[in-house]
Amino acid sequence: MSTILYLAHTEADGTLGRNALEALTAAKALADGMGAELAAGIVGEDVQAAADSVAGCGAKFYGVSGPEFGQSRYASDVNACEALVKACGADVVVAPATARFSRSLPGVAVRVDGRVDTHCSAVSAKDGKPVAERWFYRQRMKGELSRDERPWIVTLSPGCYEQFGESGSAEVESVSAESASRTKVTGIKSPDVDEQTIRPDASMLFVTGAGWTKKQGDGQTHVKQAEGVILDFLTKTKSSLGSSKSLVDISGEGHEVISFLTHLHQVGQTGSTPRHPKGLATCCHGEEPHVVGWRFIKDRRAINTDASCGWAQGKADVLYVGDAFAIMEKVNELLNG
Ligand SMILES: Cc1cc2nc3c(=O)[nH]c(=O)nc-3n(C[C@H](O)[C@H](O)[C@H](O)COP(=O)(O)OP(=O)(O)OC[C@H]3O[C@@H](n4cnc5c(N)ncnc54)[C@H](O)[C@@H]3O)c2cc1C
């Protein structure tokens, strides 16, 4: 019988992250579909709480734990994951495409003489065999992959599955691995949570368009006011900030710009295709090259003064026809309440 290994690492607080919980949903469905055994391997300083939080999946649990495995470090992560793959004799490994695993699992595939496919969007059983899906060419074409080599490691991007949530009490078999702690992690430096406006885990995408910098009804631009309104909303809701291409391109044209926008915020055909349950576009026309980047946004809304803008042509679920400055100021006021 084949063995599907669900591989995860704990977060700093000892829990499993969203991406890891989603990958478990996929791994369990794959094991059920293939009639295979499900094993779960967790790496972390202490893995018991994480294992208990998903014990309802019915897997046999393995863990590599200890202070040296609490931190993301290529050498110790590769050792830990290699030991887990070997301990359960995994044929297929399903893991979240976190930064930590994206860095280390390709190395594990080499160590165990297997293969790896990263950033997949699905893995499922077809005629009893595992098949992975991946988007190509800036998310315009979806490919189906299968491989004969084993073990086959598949990492899954966030936002593709529901999170697994059946807890219980797990019996974890401890697996030993070399700590390989030649590299010491002395701390983590990351920008302040409010400086970091691209938030892949946010429940809402807030898109800004070039209209925020255009002359308004009074014949003037109000870019500083726009910045204040946008930042206020982002700080209050912790939404992820996206932009149209026109707005991020303005910086190259010497116009007054929204200071916290970069090309990394651009959504669309030549930008990103983020995954969020909801999206709100403001002062953005909703042209096709922009809206193709909204393919994974489930509930789409837009605010535009123009009732016949692109969003009104079947691209949004709801279009609010009005002045985004006034509407968003009111929304921020209500959020204060
Ligand atoms: C090959 C190619 C690739 C491209 N790739 C991308 C891409 O990846 N991403 C992308 O975004 N674009 C892309 N584009 C560009 C795209 O076609 C549009 O030009 C761009 O998205 C327009 O940006 P915008 O809607 O912000 O600006 P505009 O088209 O200038 O629209 C501004 C909107 O703001 C509204 N507005 C103004 N003031 C207010 C107010 N006070 N309240 C409410 N609404 C207001 C106006 O009514 C208007 O609809 C691409 C184009 C090409 C040719």
The ligand as an SDF file (V2000), in Angstrom:
LIG
                    3D

 53 58  0  0  0  0  0  0  0  0999 V2000
    0.3450   44.1000  -22.4600 C   0  0  0  0  0  0  0  0  0  0  0  0
   -0.3390   44.8420  -21.3440 C   0  0  0  0  0  0  0  0  0  0  0  0
   -0.2430   44.3630  -20.0640 C   0  0  0  0  0  0  0  0  0  0  0  0
   -0.8530   45.0360  -19.0180 C   0  0  0  0  0  0  0  0  0  0  0  0
   -0.7680   44.5160  -17.7450 N   0  0  0  0  0  0  0  0  0  0  0  0
   -1.4160   45.1320  -16.7390 C   0  0  0  0  0  0  0  0  0  0  0  0
   -1.3730   44.5980  -15.4190 C   0  0  0  0  0  0  0  0  0  0  0  0
   -0.7260   43.6020  -15.1410 O   0  0  0  0  0  0  0  0  0  0  0  0
   -2.0590   45.2440  -14.4550 N   0  0  0  0  0  0  0  0  0  0  0  0
   -2.7850   46.3890  -14.6990 C   0  0  0  0  0  0  0  0  0  0  0  0
   -3.3800   46.9340  -13.7650 O   0  0  0  0  0  0  0  0  0  0  0  0
   -2.8330   46.9130  -15.9210 N   0  0  0  0  0  0  0  0  0  0  0  0
   -2.1580   46.3260  -16.9470 C   0  0  0  0  0  0  0  0  0  0  0  0
   -2.1920   46.8810  -18.1710 N   0  0  0  0  0  0  0  0  0  0  0  0
   -2.7770   48.2370  -18.3020 C   0  0  0  0  0  0  0  0  0  0  0  0
   -4.2890   48.2390  -18.3410 C   0  0  0  0  0  0  0  0  0  0  0  0
   -4.7300   47.9870  -19.6700 O   0  0  0  0  0  0  0  0  0  0  0  0
   -4.8370   49.6040  -17.8870 C   0  0  0  0  0  0  0  0  0  0  0  0
   -4.1880   50.6140  -18.6260 O   0  0  0  0  0  0  0  0  0  0  0  0
   -4.6210   49.8950  -16.4190 C   0  0  0  0  0  0  0  0  0  0  0  0
   -5.0240   48.8060  -15.6230 O   0  0  0  0  0  0  0  0  0  0  0  0
   -5.4600   51.1340  -16.0690 C   0  0  0  0  0  0  0  0  0  0  0  0
   -5.2050   51.4820  -14.7350 O   0  0  0  0  0  0  0  0  0  0  0  0
   -6.3070   52.2630  -13.8800 P   0  0  0  0  0  0  0  0  0  0  0  0
   -7.6100   51.5890  -14.0200 O   0  0  0  0  0  0  0  0  0  0  0  0
   -5.7490   52.4540  -12.5170 O   0  0  0  0  0  0  0  0  0  0  0  0
   -6.2820   53.7180  -14.5360 O   0  0  0  0  0  0  0  0  0  0  0  0
   -7.3680   54.5280  -15.4800 P   0  0  0  0  0  0  0  0  0  0  0  0
   -7.6640   53.6790  -16.6540 O   0  0  0  0  0  0  0  0  0  0  0  0
   -6.7620   55.8330  -15.6340 O   0  0  0  0  0  0  0  0  0  0  0  0
   -8.6600   54.5530  -14.5710 O   0  0  0  0  0  0  0  0  0  0  0  0
   -8.7980   55.3920  -13.4710 C   0  0  0  0  0  0  0  0  0  0  0  0
  -10.2130   55.2190  -12.9760 C   0  0  0  0  0  0  0  0  0  0  0  0
  -10.3740   55.9600  -11.7770 O   0  0  0  0  0  0  0  0  0  0  0  0
  -11.7170   56.4500  -11.7620 C   0  0  0  0  0  0  0  0  0  0  0  0
  -11.7640   57.5390  -10.7950 N   0  0  0  0  0  0  0  0  0  0  0  0
  -11.1320   58.7460  -10.8500 C   0  0  0  0  0  0  0  0  0  0  0  0
  -11.4080   59.4560   -9.7480 N   0  0  0  0  0  0  0  0  0  0  0  0
  -12.2310   58.6980   -8.9730 C   0  0  0  0  0  0  0  0  0  0  0  0
  -12.8570   58.8880   -7.7160 C   0  0  0  0  0  0  0  0  0  0  0  0
  -12.6930   60.0160   -6.9940 N   0  0  0  0  0  0  0  0  0  0  0  0
  -13.6270   57.8820   -7.2290 N   0  0  0  0  0  0  0  0  0  0  0  0
  -13.8050   56.7260   -7.9340 C   0  0  0  0  0  0  0  0  0  0  0  0
  -13.2480   56.5090   -9.1150 N   0  0  0  0  0  0  0  0  0  0  0  0
  -12.4660   57.4810   -9.6450 C   0  0  0  0  0  0  0  0  0  0  0  0
  -11.9930   56.8500  -13.2030 C   0  0  0  0  0  0  0  0  0  0  0  0
  -13.3830   56.8750  -13.4650 O   0  0  0  0  0  0  0  0  0  0  0  0
  -11.2870   55.7360  -13.9640 C   0  0  0  0  0  0  0  0  0  0  0  0
  -12.1700   54.6650  -14.2610 O   0  0  0  0  0  0  0  0  0  0  0  0
   -1.5820   46.2230  -19.2590 C   0  0  0  0  0  0  0  0  0  0  0  0
   -1.6930   46.7070  -20.5610 C   0  0  0  0  0  0  0  0  0  0  0  0
   -1.0720   46.0410  -21.6040 C   0  0  0  0  0  0  0  0  0  0  0  0
   -1.2020   46.5780  -22.9790 C   0  0  0  0  0  0  0  0  0  0  0  0
  1  2  1  0
  2  3  1  0
  2 52  2  0
  3  4  2  0
  4  5  1  0
  4 50  1  0
  5  6  2  0
  6  7  1  0
  6 13  1  0
  7  8  2  0
  7  9  1  0
  9 10  1  0
 10 11  2  0
 10 12  1  0
 12 13  2  0
 13 14  1  0
 14 15  1  0
 14 50  1  0
 15 16  1  0
 16 17  1  0
 16 18  1  0
 18 19  1  0
 18 20  1  0
 20 21  1  0
 20 22  1  0
 22 23  1  0
 23 24  1  0
 24 25  2  0
 24 26  1  0
 24 27  1  0
 27 28  1  0
 28 29  2  0
 28 30  1  0
 28 31  1  0
 31 32  1  0
 32 33  1  0
 33 34  1  0
 33 48  1  0
 34 35  1  0
 35 36  1  0
 35 46  1  0
 36 37  1  0
 36 45  1  0
 37 38  2  0
 38 39  1  0
 39 40  1  0
 39 45  2  0
 40 41  1  0
 40 42  2  0
 42 43  1  0
 43 44  2  0
 44 45  1  0
 46 47  1  0
 46 48  1  0
 48 49  1  0
 50 51  2  0
 51 52  1  0
 52 53  1  0
M  END
$$$$
